[in-house]
Amino acid sequence: MEAKKSLKTVAACALSVAMLFAGAACGTSDGSDDAASSDSGSKASELTGYDVSSVQKDDDIAKLLPDYVTKDGKLTIGMDTSYAPAEFLAEDGKTPVGFDVDIAKALAQVFGLEADPETANFDSIIPSVGSKYDIGISSFTVTKERLEAVDFVSHFDAGSAWAVKKGNPNKIDTSDLCGKKVAVQTATMQETEANKIAKQCEADGKDKLEVISSKLQTDVTTNVVTGKADVFYADSPVAGYAIAQTDGQLEMLGKVEGVAPEGIVIKKGDSQMDEAVQKAVQKLIDDGTYLKILKYWGVEDGAIETSEINTPGAE
């Protein structure tokens, strides 16, 4: 599938999701393909997740799982639930929802396990996979650096995007950010890139670029809305959704950059778990469940056709 997508498309999809969430109430989806885009307000108020209860256990895949995963009957997933629409908390403030959450639940169904998504700080997830968590699913871009610490099974394609105040009053130019303040989420690829740009500004003798790092994406967005930062940098679906949630206070700057695979985090060297997760993701892709989940959340432009193990996507 073509991975390159315009930010305008992502924004449009995110906006529809944001509008539906404006009046959300606790409930479940009826599982229809067009649950997020058709019918009326009653359907919209139920947009809390795609119903994956019909996904059946695959015994051949389930038997690949190592004992440390199956012994308690749960698939424990670490995720940073501040990253809508991938993973965030519902209106009750405690229930994880989002397309990554639905994928995780579908994987658990394939394994015949109970899904147990747990909220964590983004930078704490990778060190905890294999001990506290069976897997991590939290919009992790697959990078060479991360592959030195953990294994990955690809499940989505995303790029990076910039966002500024409506009308770009500070005249931000992403080709020259020296002297500006850039907001990013801690431990993300975007933070790494922003720090590289900051070092280059220093090396060139230009004005300092200040990187404002926050543990929650909601705080990243707020920093630009309030003027604490000039611009934020985030995954493209997340940027589109965050902008839609600000009621026109922010806008996208430029186009999506560096589309790359995102992956499910697995303990380093656990080939048994790698294979089980890869086969389970591929099964969901092949039977159509995966695309239905992405369409429900309006992010189908990031769909992949083949899930792979440890394929680096970004430096």
N, C-alpha and C positions, 0 to 999 in steps of 0.2 A: 504494500500500500504506500502511496505517496506520503512521505512524512512532512514535507515542507508545507506549511500552512500559513495563511495570513493572520496577523493578530486581529484584524477586523472580524474574521470568522470566529475566532476564539471569544472575542468580546461579545459578539452577538449571541453566541450560545450561552455564555456566562450571564449575560443580562437577562435572558429568559429564565434561567435558574434563579437569579437573584429576585426577580419579580415574583416568582412563584413562592419563594421562601418568605416574602414580606408578610404573608398572612398564614404561615405554616402552623399546623397543630399536630399533636402526636397522632401517628397513624401509620399505615403501611400501604405500599403500592399494590395495585391489582396485578402488576407484572406485565401489563400490555406494553407493546413496543412504543406507543406514542403517549405514555402516561405523563411525560413531562411537557408535551407540546399541544395536546388536543384536549377536548372536553372543556369543562369550565372550572370555576373556582373550587368546586368540591374536590376535583382531582388534584388541583394545584395544592390544596391544603394538606394533601397526603404525601407530598414529595419528601419522604424521609428515607428512601432507599428502594432499590429494585428487589423484588421478592425472588429469592434464589432457593426457596424451599423445595422446588420441584427438581433441583439438581440431585441426581442419584449418586450414591457411593460407587466407586469403581474399585472392586476388590484387587485387581491386578496392580493398580497404582498405589492403593492403600498399603499393600503388603511391602512396598518399598521403603516405607517410613521407618526410621530408626526407633528403638524402644524408648528413648528419652522423650520423644514426641508423643507417642501413643499411650504411655503408661497412665496418664491422668484423664484420658478421653477428651482432652482439649487441644486446640491449636491456639497457642498464645502468641499474639501479634503486637509488637511494639510499634506505636505510631504517634507522631506529633499532631494532635488534633486541633491545630490552629491554621491549617493549610487548605481552606476551602477552594474549590469543590472536591478536592481529593480526599481529605480526611479532616473533619471538624466536628464540633459538638452540636447536637440538636438543641432545640429551644429549651429543653429541660436542663441544659448545662452539664449533662453527664453521659449522654448516649452518643457514641461515635457514629457518624454518618459520612457519606461521600462515596465516590466511585472506587477508591482504593479499599474502603471498608466493605463494599459489596463484593469486590473481587476476593477479598480475604474470606468472607463468609462462603462464597461459592467454592473456594478451594477447600475449606473445612468440610463442606458437603461431599465433595469428591473423596475426601479422605475418611469420611464417616466419623468425623470429630465435631465437637462443639466449638464454634468460633469464640475466641476470647480476646477481643481487641482492647489493648490497654494504652492509656494516654501516657506519653513520656516526652521529655525534652528531646528535640531533634538530635542534638549532639551526644545524647546518652544511649541512643538505640543501637548503633553498630557495636559498641563495646559490650553490650548486654545480650546480643544474639548468641544463642547456644547455651546460655545460662538462665537468665531471667525470661527471655523470649525465645520461642521456637523459630520465629522469623521476624523480620522487620519489613513493614510496607509503609513508606512515608515519603513518596515522591523523590526517592534517591536516584539521582543521575548516576549512571554507571561510569566510573572514572578509573584510570589506571592506579591512582593513589588509593582509592577505596578497595580495589581488587587485591591490594597487598594485605589487607586486613580481613576481608570477608569474601564470600562467593556471592554471585548475583544470578538471578534468573530474570531475563527481560520480560516486561509486561505492558509497556506503554512508551510512546515517543513524545517528548516535549522539548520546547526550546526555552529561551530566556527572553524577557521583555522588560522595558523601562516604562515607568509611569511618572508623570509630573502633574502639577496643578493645572486645572483647566485653562487653556490658552497659553500655557508655558510662560508665565509672567517673568520668570528668571532667565528666560532665553537659554535653556539648557541644551547643550550640543554634546551628544554622547561621544563624539570624536575628540572632545577637549573638556574633560571634567575637572581639570586642575582648578583648585580654589572653590570647589563646590562640596556639598555634603550629600553623601549617598547612603541611603538606608537599605539594609539587607538583613536576612535572617541568619542567625548564628549557625556556623558549620555547613552552610550551603555552598554549592559551587559558585553561586553569585557572590558570596562573601569573598571567596578565594580570588575571583576575578577582580573585584573591586580593590582588594588589597594590592594586587599586581599593578593596577592602574595607579594607585597611590604611590607606590614605590617608584614607578616610572616618572611621575610628576616630580618627585624629590630628586631623582637622578638627573632630570633635565633642568633643575634649578627653577622650577615653576612654583606657583602658589600651591599650598598643601591641599590635597584632597582628603576630606575627613570621612572616614567610614563609620557609620553609626550602626552597630550590630545589635539586634534584639532577638531574644529567644522565640518570640511569637510573631508570626506574620501579621497578625492584627495590629501589633505595635509598630511594625515596619510601615504599614499603610497609614496609620495615624500620624506618624512622624512627618509624612509629606503633607497630609491634610492640614496639620497645624502649623506647618512652616518650619519645623525643627530640622527637616531635611529638604533638599531641593528635588530629589528624585529617588525612586526606589527601583530595585532590580530583583526580579523573581522569576520562577517558572512561568511560562506563558499562560497555561490555564488558570493558574493561581492569580496572576496579574490581572487577567481579564475579569475574573470573578470579583477580586478586590475592588477594581475600578467600578464595576457595576453596582457594588454595595454602597458606594460613596455618593450616590444621587447626583452625579454630574460634577462633583468637586475635583475629580482627577480625570486624566486622559492618557492614552498610550502615546509613547514617543517612538517613532520609527517602526520597524518591522521586527518580527520574531527572529532571534539570532540562534545559531548553533543548535539546531534540532538534534537531539541525541536520545538514546534509550534510557528509560528509567527501569529499575529492577527491584525484585524482592530479595532482601538480604538474608543470607544463610551462613551458618558457621563455616569458617575457612576450612577447606579440605573435606567437607562432609559430602562426598560424592553420592552417597545413598539419598540424602535429603535433596541434593541438587536435582537428581534424576526424578524423584517423586514430584517435586514442585514444578519442574519443567513440563513433565508429562501432564500434570493436572492443569496447568495454564493452557497448554496446547489443546487439551480436551475441551476446555471452555471456549477456546477460540473456534475450534472445529464444529462444535455443536450449536454455536450461535449465542450462547449465554453471555459471553464476554462483550460482544458488540451491543447486545441489548442493554447491558449495564452502562456502557459508555454513552449510548444514545439517550438513555434516561437522564443522564447528567449533562448532556449537551457537549460532550468532549470526544465524539467519535473520530474527529480528525487526527487524534493521537493513537488510533488503533494500529496494532501490528498484526501481521499474518503468521509469523513464526516466532515462537519463544525460544531464546537461546541461553546457554549457560556461559557466564564469564566472557562475554563479548564487550570489550571496552568501547565506549561511545564518545568520551570526552577526555581531554588531557587533565 
